[in-house]
Amino acid sequence: MTLDVDAVRAFVTVADLRSFTRAAEALGSTQGAISVKLKRLEDRIGERLIERTPRLVRLSARGAVFLEPARELLAAHDRAVASLTAVRRHFRLGIATHVGGAEVPTLLARLSAHDPALTIEVRLDDTRELLAAFDRGDLDAAIVRRGDDRRDGEVLAPEHFGWYATPDFVYRAGEPLRLAASSPSCSIRDVVTGALDAVGIPWTQVFLGCGSFAVAEAVSAGLAAGAFSSRLVPPGTIEISRKFGLPPLPASEIVLLSTLSDAPSRDALRTLAMAFREHRPTASGARPRFRNSQMADSPI
């Protein structure tokens, strides 16, 4: 039996994204073309791989068994194709520290598997620093929080913020709120202190961390309170805005900026953007549950 690589790629993409529509977007194709390729693959194998209803897209029992071997087939194919070119490509990617979470290595690993001939130089930093580096030409692409003074870039997802601290954190009205924050160049720090100043709540910064990961550790330790995206809540903390009467924080957007124009690099960025969207949490801040047996054919 000989399998069509394009048809296998269509199957894996539908399985990963739980949607024919999103699979077509990721592959630069149409929903109809994806359906035709999947039907061709199922006819070749002689069994149904994807079961689709108006509300759900789910793997069949045979599809669940075939998924990992299909990934291995695509990875081997892509490595073989990449070996035919002597020129390795690379681009410089910036990811804001308050945007990238524990899933960043997984996203980069998927990108590497997608394009073995691509080397990515990754820089983690505050949004302001990354925007300055991007505008100087030091970065080819950046995933950052949208700034108030610019409207360029592709929107990847909304970003919602809240106040977090450990359950036993003590704060009394009228006293300065103990804050943990990132470097002074962090735009979120300005939003947080500005929100407190606007409602007359005094504050004092008791921890200045190098990046959001260090700040999260300080908040988890009970040293201070901090503002975090709902997808990067520090372990062992709770949302405290109602408990202590803290002001709401404005929502923002995560955007992808890029100057890349060659087709392979843009395809790699599209893969990264789709993987990033896949790892977004539900509205409540909890991680979405990815189950092979039940995959909704709708955006997260």
Order of alpha helices (4+ residues) and beta strands (2+ residues): alpha-alpha-alpha-beta-beta-alpha-beta-alpha-beta-alpha-beta-beta-beta-beta-alpha-beta-alpha-beta-beta-alpha-beta-alpha-beta
